Amino acid sequence: MKHDFPGARAARRIAARANRRTSPATAPDHATMTADRVRIEDIAHVLATTWCFAGQTKTFYSVAQHDYLASVMVPPQDALPALLLDIEEALRQLLASSEMDGRTTAAILTRFGVSGSLPSSVQDADLILRATEQRDLERPRDSMCPALLQVRPLSLKLQPLPPIVAKHLFIDRYYELRPQADARRRQTEEGVA
């Protein structure tokens, strides 16, 4: 008799979802990606699989986790710009170089709900996180960035997350901050109404 444990069912669901996501019909084709087709899920995926500090850490730590943490550290009105702090890094990987310019980036940021310059609270949170990451994750160095020497790191110790967890935290945080953009929520509400 075959036993179907909850863990086995969950593993099958995750595998089935992964197969649907990687089918040719749904997987983004980065070679032909255009600015108008970039989705927040694409941004989250790229940032969740990109190492902070260009991989110069003791263990994998994603840009998505850094940006997520920044978004919870700042005042609510600055949370979305903090979450999308490193969107340009993702866009460089997603779009052909011919499509990457300041206007394209600004248009995509506006579409995702961010406009204007980076608030000072986001810059401060970024520095605090970088100092904390330097302390907890980077290989010891003889010299640190001078700006980080003047910043007090967080008291908590950072725990790097697997990319899939960082990706989903990033996406969930985005939809928490912009619920009107969440197609999943709209479908649920329309089905109930």
Secondary structure as GFF3:
##gff-version 3
##sequence-region A 1 193
A	DSSP	alpha_helix	6	21	.	.	.	ID=ss1
A	DSSP	three_ten_helix	35	37	.	.	.	ID=ss2
A	DSSP	alpha_helix	40	48	.	.	.	ID=ss3
A	DSSP	three_ten_helix	52	55	.	.	.	ID=ss4
A	DSSP	alpha_helix	63	73	.	.	.	ID=ss5
A	DSSP	three_ten_helix	76	78	.	.	.	ID=ss6
A	DSSP	alpha_helix	79	83	.	.	.	ID=ss7
A	DSSP	alpha_helix	87	94	.	.	.	ID=ss8
A	DSSP	three_ten_helix	97	99	.	.	.	ID=ss9
A	DSSP	alpha_helix	102	111	.	.	.	ID=ss10
A	DSSP	alpha_helix	120	136	.	.	.	ID=ss11
A	DSSP	alpha_helix	146	149	.	.	.	ID=ss12
A	DSSP	alpha_helix	163	177	.	.	.	ID=ss13
A	DSSP	three_ten_helix	179	181	.	.	.	ID=ss14
A	DSSP	alpha_helix	183	192	.	.	.	ID=ss15
###
